[in-house]
Amino acid sequence: MFELFGQLREIIARWWSEFTLQTRLMAAATLVVSLLMSGLTFWAVNSIQQDARLNDTRFGRDLGLLLAANAAPLVSESNRTELARFSHRFYSSTTSIRYMLYADEDGDIFFGIPFSESEVKNSLTIQRRMQLPENYAENRNVPMVRQHLTPDGEVTDVFVPLEHEGDYLGVLAIGINPNPTVVTSSHLTRDVTIAVFVSIWVMVILGAVFNALTITKPIKELLVGVKNISAGNFHQRIDLPLGGELGELILNFNEMAERLGSYEEQNIEELTAEKAKLETLMSTIADGAVLLDDQMRIMLANPTARRIFGWDGQDVLSKPALRHLPPSVKAELTKPLYQIASGDFASAILGDREATEYRIHIPEAGDRTVRILLTTVLDQSREHVKGIAITVQDITREVELNEAKSQFISNVSHELRTPLFNIKSFIETLHEYGEDLSDMERREFLDTANRETDRLTRLVNDVLDLSRLESNKRYRFEAVEIAQPIEQTLRTYQLNARDKGIELLQDIAPDIPSVVGNYDLLLQVFANLVGNALKFTESGGKVAIRAYPLAVNEDYESNAYVRVEVSDTGIGIDLEDQQAIFDRFFRVENRVHTLEGTGLGLSIVRNIMEKHHTLMHLVSEVGVGTTFWFDLVVSPTEVSSLDVASSPSVQTASS
């Protein structure tokens, strides 16, 4: 026997010596892990059983109290029939109760389930008496619980006193079956643990033997191949002349490496395509977009954002955003960015602003005003910050329009207030002191009120005209003989010019072609330009209107044009005023004299010319005169007959 044991030990020692150190360590680790897992499993099974016992105890106590409360009145009335019916109905409705026994004050059983009362009374060999716990008499007022083991499993015994109106009537004993699900689960867990433990060691032993005998070299080759694959070398292949499962494994490894290589190429192409789509989308959107990581480094910035923040030509990717943002933006966003990056969403989003929107003026970037929206980029669990998205909208034009609207309303209010005040003042004077005034004074007051009313009417009409022109109203354009509105304008202002001693001239080229335009709008243009020229020209001066065709290929490539000029020998316009002469409510007389006007005439002229798809131009010199000119498209039916002689250069009227 000892010799056999010694030989077996030598065989095991020789077999063990063939294992590598790594295999031995794996075997030791497998033993420790398997023992640890087995211990944890058995501890878990024991905990489950303990919890199951506790649940059974609680369930039995509650169920016993419920049954006792319903059975005590029946026992006190000795209504055994109803008690039996109630007990059978309750016993049949659940599988959790093993038995139900009713005993009197002395402990003698007078009814029980699953045996009946007749069996209790007719039994001559068995004294059916309830075995109560030893300390039950001392604690009779509360249910008593105990557990005992039966061939069918552990049963929980619950003893509940039967009391009715303060009288002790006996004892109710019920047996509670263990939870079959918990029992089955614990048994299954124990059996699976044992099976896993045995299987692990069987596999370890067989694997060790197989490793020592056949697969050491192929496994090493596979290990090297897997390392190369994990390093990204998908061209790795294993070439060993092996058959069976190991040969199939090597073949599958080679196929896997080939597929991974093709997948890598395909994924790279797809990622490149998606990246190109994203970059194209980001580059084409009108708003600026900047993406920061959780460390507030710039990961992405589209061209709009680069232009607004002045990053053109700079490498800002992977750089801290706060170092490259304009100072005004940095001052506003430093605190909320740090709050968002730290996960303090409530302070960052609500804070003092109740929103993630910020309106910032950036004088460093061309005097822009931007609206910046901060959006937090969260992970899938929406608990951790992965980045911050910054959306930048250039609202400079919007701010300018709002300011222009406010200025327009302010100017209109001011212009309306002056004539209204004058009208009200003179009418109040006439109303209160009319009898004390002479006829000449009353006529003078009424004449002044009439002029102010005309001035107010002109202002309202100019505002309405400007509003219509700046709206989306469509005007009808057709062939217009340019000489007709010019002659009508000159006839209208002829008397006014004669009173002021100003000479009105017209110089219209013979056979001038028709132009594309709106007659009423052109008449309004001439009326405004000639009216201004007469207003700012002193007595003895001249005001002239010229119209002549331009050469087809001189200044334009595709269309033929007619140029119209309105010149005067008036006071002229200073260079600094020429930049704002077409703005609403801008009046040169504010600087040089006190002539009345609405300040909307040239703004109306500019809008009418824009409706005609052309621009207004001017040439002026202070003390010499001013020339306004514009070009109109020749009607298509007139282009073929157009004289293409060179047109004269633009000159002031004094020349």
C-alpha positions as CSV (number, residue, x, y, z in Angstrom):
1,M,0.0,0.0,0.0
2,F,2.8,2.4,0.9
3,E,4.7,1.5,-2.2
4,L,1.6,2.2,-4.4
5,F,1.2,5.5,-2.7
6,G,4.8,6.4,-3.2
7,Q,4.6,5.5,-6.9
8,L,1.5,7.6,-7.3
9,R,3.2,10.5,-5.6
10,E,6.2,10.2,-7.9
11,I,3.9,10.2,-11.0
12,I,2.1,13.3,-9.8
13,A,5.4,15.1,-9.0
14,R,6.8,14.3,-12.4
15,W,3.6,15.4,-14.1
16,W,3.6,18.6,-12.0
17,S,7.2,19.3,-12.9
18,E,6.3,19.4,-16.6
19,F,4.0,22.5,-16.0
20,T,5.4,25.9,-16.5
21,L,5.5,28.5,-13.7
22,Q,2.6,30.3,-15.3
23,T,0.5,27.1,-15.4
24,R,1.3,26.4,-11.8
25,L,0.3,30.0,-10.8
26,M,-2.9,29.6,-12.8
27,A,-3.7,26.4,-11.0
28,A,-3.1,27.9,-7.6
29,A,-5.1,30.9,-8.5
30,T,-7.9,28.7,-9.8
31,L,-7.9,26.8,-6.5
32,V,-8.1,30.0,-4.4
33,V,-10.8,31.5,-6.6
34,S,-12.9,28.3,-6.7
35,L,-12.7,27.9,-3.0
36,L,-13.5,31.5,-2.4
37,M,-16.4,31.5,-4.8
38,S,-17.7,28.2,-3.3
39,G,-17.4,29.7,0.2
40,L,-19.2,32.8,-0.9
41,T,-21.9,30.7,-2.6
42,F,-22.5,28.6,0.5
43,W,-22.6,31.7,2.6
44,A,-25.1,33.2,0.2
45,V,-27.2,30.0,0.3
46,N,-27.2,30.1,4.1
47,S,-28.1,33.7,4.1
48,I,-31.0,33.0,1.8
49,Q,-32.2,30.2,4.0
50,Q,-31.9,32.4,7.1
51,D,-33.9,35.1,5.3
52,A,-36.4,32.5,4.2
53,R,-36.9,31.3,7.8
54,L,-37.3,34.8,9.0
55,N,-39.9,35.5,6.3
56,D,-41.7,32.2,7.1
57,T,-41.7,33.2,10.8
58,R,-43.2,36.6,10.0
59,F,-45.7,35.2,7.6
60,G,-46.8,32.5,10.0
61,R,-47.2,35.0,12.9
62,D,-49.3,37.3,10.8
63,L,-51.3,34.5,9.3
64,G,-51.9,33.0,12.8
65,L,-53.1,36.3,14.2
66,L,-55.5,36.6,11.2
67,L,-56.9,33.1,11.7
68,A,-57.2,33.4,15.4
69,A,-59.1,36.7,15.1
70,N,-61.6,35.0,12.8
71,A,-61.8,31.6,14.6
72,A,-62.0,32.9,18.2
73,P,-65.7,34.0,18.0
74,L,-66.7,30.6,16.4
75,V,-64.9,28.7,19.2
76,S,-66.5,30.8,21.9
77,E,-69.9,30.0,20.4
78,S,-68.9,26.3,20.1
79,N,-69.9,26.5,16.4
80,R,-67.7,23.7,15.3
81,T,-69.5,23.3,12.0
82,E,-68.8,26.9,10.9
83,L,-65.3,26.6,12.3
84,A,-64.6,23.5,10.2
85,R,-66.1,25.1,7.1
86,F,-64.0,28.3,7.6
87,S,-60.8,26.2,8.3
88,H,-61.3,24.0,5.3
89,R,-61.9,26.9,3.0
90,F,-58.8,28.7,4.2
91,Y,-56.7,25.5,4.1
92,S,-57.8,24.8,0.5
93,S,-57.1,28.3,-0.7
94,T,-53.3,28.2,-0.1
95,T,-50.4,25.7,-0.2
96,S,-48.4,27.5,2.4
97,I,-50.1,25.8,5.4
98,R,-49.0,22.3,6.4
99,Y,-51.6,21.8,9.1
100,M,-54.1,23.6,11.3
101,L,-54.9,22.4,14.9
102,Y,-57.4,23.7,17.5
103,A,-56.9,22.8,21.2
104,D,-58.9,23.7,24.3
105,E,-57.5,25.3,27.5
106,D,-55.9,22.0,28.6
107,G,-54.2,21.4,25.3
108,D,-56.5,18.7,24.0
109,I,-57.1,18.9,20.2
110,F,-60.7,19.1,19.3
111,F,-60.3,19.8,15.6
112,G,-57.5,19.6,13.1
113,I,-56.7,19.6,9.4
114,P,-55.7,17.5,7.5
115,F,-57.3,15.0,10.0
116,S,-60.9,15.6,11.0
117,E,-62.6,15.8,14.4
118,S,-64.1,12.3,14.1
119,E,-60.7,10.8,13.6
120,V,-59.6,12.6,16.8
121,K,-62.5,11.3,18.8
122,N,-62.4,7.7,17.5
123,S,-58.7,7.2,17.9
124,L,-58.1,4.7,20.7
125,T,-54.4,4.3,20.4
126,I,-53.1,7.9,20.0
127,Q,-53.8,10.6,22.5
128,R,-54.1,13.7,20.4
129,R,-52.7,16.5,22.6
130,M,-50.9,19.5,21.5
131,Q,-47.2,19.7,22.5
132,L,-46.8,23.4,23.4
133,P,-43.4,25.0,23.9
134,E,-42.1,25.0,27.5
135,N,-42.4,28.7,28.1
136,Y,-45.7,29.1,26.3
137,A,-47.6,29.6,29.6
138,E,-45.4,32.5,30.6
139,N,-45.9,34.3,27.2
140,R,-49.4,33.2,26.3
141,N,-50.5,36.6,25.2
142,V,-48.3,36.7,22.2
143,P,-47.8,34.1,19.3
144,M,-45.0,31.6,19.8
145,V,-42.9,30.4,16.8
146,R,-40.6,27.4,16.5
147,Q,-39.3,25.3,13.6
148,H,-38.7,21.6,13.2
149,L,-37.4,19.4,10.5
150,T,-39.6,16.8,8.7
151,P,-38.9,14.4,5.8
152,D,-40.6,16.9,3.5
153,G,-38.5,19.9,4.7
154,E,-38.4,22.3,7.6
155,V,-41.8,23.4,9.0
156,T,-42.5,26.6,11.0
157,D,-44.9,26.0,13.9
158,V,-46.9,28.9,15.1
159,F,-49.0,28.9,18.4
160,V,-51.6,31.6,18.7
161,P,-53.8,32.0,21.8
162,L,-57.6,32.0,21.1
163,E,-59.1,34.8,23.1
164,H,-62.6,36.4,22.8
165,E,-63.8,39.3,24.9
166,G,-60.9,38.7,27.4
167,D,-61.5,35.0,27.9
168,Y,-58.8,32.4,27.1
169,L,-60.4,29.7,24.9
170,G,-57.4,27.6,23.8
171,V,-54.7,27.5,21.3
172,L,-54.5,27.6,17.5
173,A,-51.4,25.8,16.0
174,I,-50.6,26.1,12.3
175,G,-47.7,24.7,10.4
176,I,-46.1,26.9,7.6
177,N,-44.4,25.2,4.7
178,P,-41.1,26.6,3.6
179,N,-41.1,28.9,0.5
180,P,-40.7,26.3,-2.4
181,T,-39.0,28.9,-4.6
182,V,-36.4,29.8,-2.0
183,V,-35.8,26.1,-1.2
184,T,-35.5,25.2,-4.9
185,S,-33.2,28.3,-5.5
186,S,-30.9,27.4,-2.6
187,H,-30.7,23.8,-3.6
188,L,-30.1,24.7,-7.2
189,T,-27.4,27.3,-6.2
190,R,-25.7,24.7,-4.0
191,D,-25.8,22.0,-6.7
192,V,-24.6,24.4,-9.4
193,T,-21.8,25.6,-7.2
194,I,-20.6,22.1,-6.6
195,A,-20.9,21.3,-10.3
196,V,-19.0,24.4,-11.2
197,F,-16.3,23.7,-8.7
198,V,-15.9,20.1,-9.9
199,S,-16.1,21.2,-13.6
200,I,-13.4,23.9,-13.0
201,W,-11.0,21.5,-11.6
202,V,-11.7,18.8,-14.1
203,M,-11.1,21.3,-16.9
204,V,-8.0,22.6,-15.2
205,I,-6.5,19.2,-14.8
206,L,-7.5,18.1,-18.4
207,G,-6.3,21.4,-19.7
208,A,-3.0,21.2,-17.9
209,V,-2.4,17.7,-19.2
210,F,-3.3,18.7,-22.7
211,N,-1.2,21.8,-22.5
212,A,1.8,19.8,-21.3
213,L,1.5,17.2,-24.0
214,T,0.2,18.9,-27.2
215,I,-0.6,22.6,-27.4
216,T,2.2,24.6,-25.7
217,K,3.8,25.7,-28.9
218,P,0.6,26.5,-30.8
219,I,-0.7,28.4,-27.9
220,K,2.4,30.5,-27.7
221,E,2.1,31.2,-31.4
222,L,-1.5,32.2,-30.9
223,L,-0.5,34.4,-28.0
224,V,2.0,36.2,-30.1
225,G,-0.6,36.6,-32.9
226,V,-3.2,37.9,-30.5
227,K,-0.7,40.5,-29.2
228,N,0.0,41.6,-32.7
229,I,-3.7,41.8,-33.5
230,S,-4.4,43.9,-30.3
231,A,-1.5,46.2,-31.4
232,G,-3.2,46.8,-34.7
233,N,-1.2,44.5,-36.9
234,F,-4.0,42.8,-38.8
235,H,-1.6,41.3,-41.3
236,Q,-0.5,38.7,-38.6
237,R,-0.9,35.1,-39.8
238,I,-0.1,31.7,-38.1
239,D,1.2,28.9,-40.3
240,L,1.4,25.6,-38.4
241,P,0.7,22.2,-39.9
242,L,-1.9,21.1,-37.3
243,G,-5.2,19.3,-37.7
244,G,-8.3,18.9,-35.5
245,E,-9.7,21.6,-33.3
246,L,-6.4,23.3,-32.8
247,G,-5.8,23.5,-36.6
248,E,-9.4,24.8,-37.0
249,L,-8.7,27.4,-34.3
250,I,-5.6,28.6,-36.1
251,L,-7.5,28.7,-39.4
252,N,-10.3,30.8,-37.7
253,F,-7.6,33.0,-36.2
254,N,-6.2,33.8,-39.7
255,E,-9.8,34.4,-41.0
256,M,-10.5,36.7,-38.0
257,A,-7.3,38.6,-38.7
258,E,-8.2,39.0,-42.3
259,R,-11.8,40.2,-41.5
260,L,-10.5,42.6,-38.9
261,G,-8.2,44.1,-41.5
262,S,-11.0,44.6,-43.9
263,Y,-13.3,45.9,-41.1
264,E,-10.5,48.4,-40.1
265,E,-10.3,49.7,-43.6
266,Q,-14.1,49.9,-43.9
267,N,-14.4,51.6,-40.5
268,I,-11.7,54.1,-41.4
269,E,-13.5,54.9,-44.6
270,E,-16.8,55.3,-42.8
271,L,-15.3,57.4,-40.0
272,T,-13.5,59.6,-42.6
273,A,-16.8,60.0,-44.5
274,E,-18.7,60.8,-41.3
275,K,-16.0,63.2,-40.3
276,A,-16.1,64.9,-43.7
277,K,-19.9,65.2,-43.4
278,L,-19.7,66.7,-40.0
279,E,-17.0,69.1,-41.0
280,T,-19.0,70.1,-44.1
281,L,-22.1,70.7,-42.0
282,M,-20.2,72.7,-39.4
283,S,-18.5,74.8,-42.1
284,T,-21.8,75.6,-43.9
285,I,-24.0,76.6,-40.9
286,A,-24.4,80.3,-40.5
287,D,-23.9,80.2,-36.7
288,G,-20.5,79.7,-35.1
289,A,-20.0,76.4,-33.3
290,V,-17.2,75.5,-30.8
291,L,-16.9,72.2,-29.0
292,L,-14.9,72.0,-25.8
293,D,-13.9,68.8,-23.9
294,D,-14.3,68.4,-20.1
295,Q,-11.0,70.2,-19.6
296,M,-12.3,73.2,-21.6
297,R,-9.9,72.5,-24.5
298,I,-11.1,73.4,-28.0
299,M,-11.9,70.2,-29.9
300,L,-13.8,71.8,-32.9
301,A,-14.4,75.2,-34.2
302,N,-16.2,76.0,-37.5
303,P,-15.1,78.8,-39.9
304,T,-17.9,81.1,-38.6
305,A,-16.7,80.8,-35.0
306,R,-13.1,81.4,-36.1
307,R,-14.1,84.5,-38.0
308,I,-16.2,85.9,-35.1
309,F,-13.5,85.2,-32.5
310,G,-10.6,86.2,-34.7
311,W,-9.0,82.8,-34.9
312,D,-8.4,82.8,-38.7
313,G,-5.0,81.4,-39.4
314,Q,-4.5,80.3,-35.8
315,D,-4.1,76.7,-34.5
316,V,-6.4,76.7,-31.6
317,L,-7.4,73.0,-31.5
318,S,-6.5,71.1,-28.3
319,K,-5.7,74.5,-26.7
320,P,-7.4,76.0,-23.6
321,A,-10.4,78.0,-24.8
322,L,-10.1,80.7,-22.1
323,R,-6.6,81.6,-23.4
324,H,-7.9,82.3,-26.9
325,L,-11.4,83.8,-26.4
326,P,-11.6,87.6,-26.8
327,P,-11.3,89.4,-23.5
328,S,-14.9,90.5,-23.4
329,V,-16.2,87.0,-24.0
330,K,-13.7,85.5,-21.6
331,A,-14.9,87.9,-18.9
332,E,-18.5,86.8,-19.3
333,L,-18.0,83.0,-19.8
334,T,-15.2,82.1,-17.4
335,K,-17.5,81.5,-14.4
336,P,-20.3,79.6,-16.2
337,L,-17.7,77.4,-18.1
338,Y,-16.0,76.4,-14.9
339,Q,-19.3,75.7,-13.2
340,I,-20.5,73.5,-16.1
341,A,-17.1,71.7,-16.2
342,S,-17.3,71.0,-12.5
343,G,-20.9,69.6,-12.8
344,D,-22.6,72.5,-11.1
345,F,-25.4,72.6,-13.6
346,A,-27.9,74.6,-11.4
347,S,-25.5,77.5,-10.9
348,A,-24.3,77.5,-14.5
349,I,-27.7,77.3,-16.1
350,L,-29.8,79.3,-13.7
351,G,-27.5,81.5,-11.7
352,D,-28.2,85.2,-12.1
353,R,-29.4,84.9,-15.7
354,E,-32.0,82.0,-15.5
355,A,-30.7,80.8,-18.9
356,T,-27.5,79.7,-20.8
357,E,-27.8,82.6,-23.2
358,Y,-25.4,85.5,-23.1
359,R,-25.4,88.6,-25.2
360,I,-21.9,90.0,-25.5
361,H,-20.4,93.0,-27.3
362,I,-17.0,92.2,-28.9
363,P,-15.1,95.3,-29.8
364,E,-12.0,93.2,-30.6
365,A,-13.7,91.4,-33.5
366,G,-14.9,94.3,-35.7
367,D,-17.3,95.8,-33.1
368,R,-19.7,92.8,-33.2
369,T,-22.5,91.9,-30.9
370,V,-23.1,88.1,-30.5
371,R,-25.5,85.8,-28.7
372,I,-23.7,82.8,-27.1
373,L,-25.5,79.7,-26.0
374,L,-23.8,77.2,-23.7
375,T,-25.0,73.5,-24.0
376,T,-23.7,70.8,-21.7
377,V,-22.6,67.5,-23.3
378,L,-23.3,64.6,-21.0
379,D,-22.5,60.9,-21.1
380,Q,-25.1,58.2,-21.7
381,S,-26.1,58.1,-18.0
382,R,-26.5,61.9,-18.1
383,E,-24.5,62.2,-14.9
384,H,-21.0,63.3,-16.0
385,V,-19.9,66.1,-18.2
386,K,-18.2,65.1,-21.4
387,G,-17.9,68.5,-23.0
388,I,-19.4,71.9,-23.6
389,A,-20.9,73.1,-26.9
390,I,-20.8,76.8,-27.6
391,T,-23.1,78.2,-30.3
392,V,-22.3,81.7,-31.4
393,Q,-24.8,83.9,-33.3
394,D,-23.8,87.2,-34.8
395,I,-26.6,89.6,-34.0
396,T,-24.8,92.8,-34.9
397,R,-27.3,93.5,-37.7
398,E,-30.2,92.7,-35.5
399,V,-28.9,95.1,-32.8
400,E,-28.3,97.8,-35.5
401,L,-31.8,97.4,-36.8
402,N,-33.3,97.7,-33.3
403,E,-31.3,100.8,-32.7
404,A,-32.3,102.2,-36.0
405,K,-36.0,101.4,-35.2
406,S,-35.7,103.1,-31.9
407,Q,-33.9,106.1,-33.5
408,F,-36.6,106.3,-36.2
409,I,-39.4,106.3,-33.6
410,S,-37.6,108.9,-31.6
411,N,-37.0,111.1,-34.7
412,V,-40.6,110.8,-35.9
413,S,-41.9,111.6,-32.5
414,H,-39.6,114.7,-32.4
415,E,-40.6,115.8,-35.9
416,L,-44.3,115.4,-35.2
417,R,-44.1,117.2,-31.9
418,T,-42.6,120.4,-33.3
419,P,-45.5,121.3,-35.8
420,L,-48.1,120.0,-33.4
421,F,-46.8,122.2,-30.7
422,N,-46.7,125.2,-33.0
423,I,-50.3,124.5,-34.3
424,K,-51.6,124.1,-30.7
425,S,-49.8,127.3,-29.5
426,F,-51.2,129.5,-32.2
427,I,-54.7,128.0,-32.0
428,E,-54.8,128.4,-28.2
429,T,-53.7,132.0,-28.6
430,L,-56.5,132.7,-31.1
431,H,-59.0,130.9,-28.8
432,E,-58.0,132.9,-25.7
433,Y,-57.0,136.3,-27.1
434,G,-58.8,136.3,-30.5
435,E,-60.9,139.4,-29.6
436,D,-57.8,141.3,-28.5
437,L,-55.9,140.6,-31.8
438,S,-56.1,142.6,-34.9
439,D,-57.3,141.1,-38.2
440,M,-53.8,141.1,-39.5
441,E,-52.5,139.2,-36.5
442,R,-55.2,136.7,-36.6
443,R,-54.6,136.0,-40.3
444,E,-50.8,135.7,-39.5
445,F,-51.5,133.2,-36.8
446,L,-53.9,131.2,-39.1
447,D,-51.3,131.3,-41.9
448,T,-48.6,130.0,-39.5
449,A,-50.9,127.2,-38.3
450,N,-51.7,126.3,-42.0
451,R,-48.0,126.1,-42.9
452,E,-47.3,123.9,-39.8
453,T,-50.3,121.7,-40.9
454,D,-48.8,121.4,-44.4
455,R,-45.4,120.6,-42.8
456,L,-47.1,117.9,-40.6
457,T,-48.9,116.5,-43.7
458,R,-45.6,116.3,-45.6
459,L,-43.9,114.5,-42.8
460,V,-46.7,112.0,-42.4
461,N,-46.7,111.4,-46.2
462,D,-42.9,111.0,-46.3
463,V,-43.0,108.5,-43.4
464,L,-45.8,106.6,-45.2
465,D,-43.9,106.6,-48.5
466,L,-40.7,105.4,-46.8
467,S,-42.7,102.7,-45.0
468,R,-44.2,101.5,-48.2
469,L,-40.8,101.5,-50.0
470,E,-39.1,99.5,-47.2
471,S,-41.9,97.0,-47.1
472,N,-42.4,94.1,-49.5
473,K,-44.9,95.9,-51.7
474,R,-44.4,95.1,-55.3
475,Y,-44.4,98.0,-57.9
476,R,-45.3,97.7,-61.6
477,F,-42.3,98.5,-63.8
478,E,-42.8,99.3,-67.5
479,A,-41.3,101.4,-70.3
480,V,-41.2,105.1,-69.3
481,E,-40.3,108.0,-71.5
482,I,-37.8,109.7,-69.1
483,A,-38.5,113.2,-70.5
484,Q,-42.1,113.2,-69.3
485,P,-41.5,113.0,-65.5
486,I,-38.6,115.5,-66.0
487,E,-40.8,118.0,-67.8
488,Q,-43.6,117.6,-65.3
489,T,-41.3,118.2,-62.4
490,L,-39.9,121.4,-64.0
491,R,-43.4,122.7,-64.7
492,T,-44.3,122.1,-61.0
493,Y,-41.3,124.0,-59.6
494,Q,-41.1,126.7,-62.3
495,L,-43.1,129.2,-60.3
496,N,-41.1,128.5,-57.1
497,A,-37.8,128.9,-59.0
498,R,-38.9,132.2,-60.5
499,D,-39.8,133.5,-57.1
500,K,-36.4,132.7,-55.8
501,G,-34.6,134.0,-58.9
502,I,-33.2,130.6,-59.8
503,E,-32.9,129.4,-63.4
504,L,-34.3,125.9,-64.1
505,L,-32.6,124.0,-67.0
506,Q,-33.1,120.7,-68.8
507,D,-30.6,118.9,-71.1
508,I,-32.2,115.8,-72.5
509,A,-30.4,114.0,-75.3
510,P,-32.4,113.8,-78.6
511,D,-34.1,110.4,-79.3
512,I,-33.3,109.2,-75.8
513,P,-34.7,105.6,-75.3
514,S,-37.4,104.6,-72.9
515,V,-36.2,103.1,-69.5
516,V,-37.6,100.4,-67.3
517,G,-39.2,102.0,-64.3
518,N,-42.3,103.2,-62.4
519,Y,-43.5,106.7,-63.5
520,D,-44.9,107.8,-60.1
521,L,-41.8,106.7,-58.3
522,L,-39.5,108.5,-60.7
523,L,-41.6,111.6,-60.5
524,Q,-41.2,111.5,-56.7
525,V,-37.4,111.2,-57.1
526,F,-37.2,114.2,-59.4
527,A,-39.5,116.2,-57.1
528,N,-37.3,115.5,-54.0
529,L,-34.0,116.2,-55.8
530,V,-35.2,119.4,-57.5
531,G,-37.0,120.6,-54.3
532,N,-33.7,120.1,-52.3
533,A,-31.7,121.8,-55.1
534,L,-34.0,124.9,-55.0
535,K,-33.9,124.9,-51.2
536,F,-30.1,125.0,-51.0
537,T,-29.5,127.3,-54.0
538,E,-29.2,131.0,-53.5
539,S,-30.9,133.6,-55.8
540,G,-29.2,133.8,-59.2
541,G,-28.2,130.2,-59.2
542,K,-29.0,127.4,-61.6
543,V,-30.7,124.0,-61.2
544,A,-30.4,121.6,-64.2
545,I,-31.6,118.1,-65.1
546,R,-29.7,116.1,-67.7
547,A,-30.5,112.7,-69.2
548,Y,-28.4,110.9,-71.8
549,P,-27.7,107.3,-72.8
550,L,-24.5,105.5,-71.8
551,A,-22.5,103.5,-74.3
552,V,-23.4,99.8,-74.1
553,N,-19.9,98.6,-73.5
554,E,-18.4,101.6,-71.7
555,D,-19.4,100.9,-68.0
556,Y,-21.7,97.9,-68.3
557,E,-21.4,94.6,-70.0
558,S,-24.9,93.2,-70.5
559,N,-27.4,96.1,-70.3
560,A,-27.8,99.6,-71.9
561,Y,-28.4,102.4,-69.4
562,V,-29.6,106.0,-69.4
563,R,-27.9,108.3,-66.9
564,V,-29.9,111.0,-65.2
565,E,-28.2,114.0,-63.3
566,V,-29.7,116.7,-61.1
567,S,-27.2,119.5,-60.6
568,D,-27.3,122.8,-58.7
569,T,-25.0,125.7,-57.9
570,G,-26.0,125.7,-54.3
571,I,-24.1,125.6,-51.0
572,G,-22.7,122.1,-51.6
573,I,-22.4,119.2,-49.1
574,D,-19.4,118.7,-46.8
575,L,-17.5,115.5,-47.3
576,E,-18.3,114.2,-43.8
577,D,-22.0,114.8,-44.5
578,Q,-21.9,113.0,-47.8
579,Q,-21.6,109.6,-45.9
580,A,-24.9,110.2,-44.0
581,I,-26.9,112.3,-46.5
582,F,-29.2,109.3,-47.4
583,D,-29.9,108.4,-43.8
584,R,-33.4,109.0,-42.4
585,F,-34.0,112.4,-40.7
586,F,-30.5,113.6,-41.5
587,R,-30.6,117.3,-42.6
588,V,-27.7,119.4,-43.9
589,E,-29.7,122.5,-42.8
590,N,-29.1,121.5,-39.2
591,R,-25.4,122.4,-39.7
592,V,-25.6,125.3,-42.2
593,H,-29.0,127.1,-41.8
594,T,-32.5,126.7,-40.3
595,L,-34.6,125.8,-43.3
596,E,-37.4,123.4,-42.5
597,G,-37.6,119.8,-43.8
598,T,-38.4,116.3,-42.8
599,G,-35.0,114.8,-43.5
600,L,-36.7,111.8,-45.3
601,G,-36.5,113.0,-48.9
602,L,-33.1,111.5,-49.8
603,S,-33.8,108.4,-47.9
604,I,-37.0,107.9,-50.0
605,V,-34.9,108.6,-53.1
606,R,-32.4,105.9,-52.2
607,N,-35.1,103.3,-51.5
608,I,-36.8,104.2,-54.9
609,M,-33.5,103.6,-56.7
610,E,-33.1,100.3,-54.9
611,K,-36.5,99.3,-56.2
612,H,-35.1,100.1,-59.7
613,H,-32.0,98.0,-58.9
614,T,-29.6,100.9,-59.1
615,L,-27.8,103.2,-56.7
616,M,-27.7,106.9,-56.1
617,H,-24.4,108.8,-56.4
618,L,-23.4,112.3,-55.7
619,V,-20.5,114.7,-56.5
620,S,-20.4,117.9,-54.3
621,E,-18.1,120.7,-53.3
622,V,-18.9,123.2,-50.6
623,G,-19.7,126.6,-52.1
624,V,-19.7,125.3,-55.6
625,G,-22.6,123.0,-56.0
626,T,-23.9,119.4,-56.0
627,T,-24.8,116.8,-58.6
628,F,-26.9,113.7,-57.9
629,W,-27.0,111.0,-60.5
630,F,-28.3,107.5,-61.2
631,D,-28.5,105.0,-64.0
632,L,-31.7,103.4,-65.3
633,V,-31.9,100.3,-67.5
634,V,-33.0,100.9,-71.1
635,S,-36.2,99.1,-72.1
636,P,-35.3,95.9,-74.1
637,T,-37.2,97.1,-77.1
638,E,-35.0,100.2,-77.3
639,V,-31.5,98.6,-77.0
640,S,-31.0,98.0,-80.7
641,S,-31.6,101.6,-81.7
642,L,-29.4,103.1,-78.9
643,D,-26.7,105.6,-79.9
644,V,-23.5,104.2,-78.5
645,A,-21.6,107.5,-78.6
646,S,-19.6,108.3,-75.5
647,S,-21.5,110.1,-72.7
648,P,-20.2,113.2,-71.1
649,S,-18.5,113.0,-67.7
650,V,-20.3,113.9,-64.6
651,Q,-19.8,117.6,-63.6
652,T,-21.3,120.0,-61.2
653,A,-23.6,122.7,-62.4
654,S,-21.1,125.4,-62.0
655,S,-18.8,123.9,-64.6
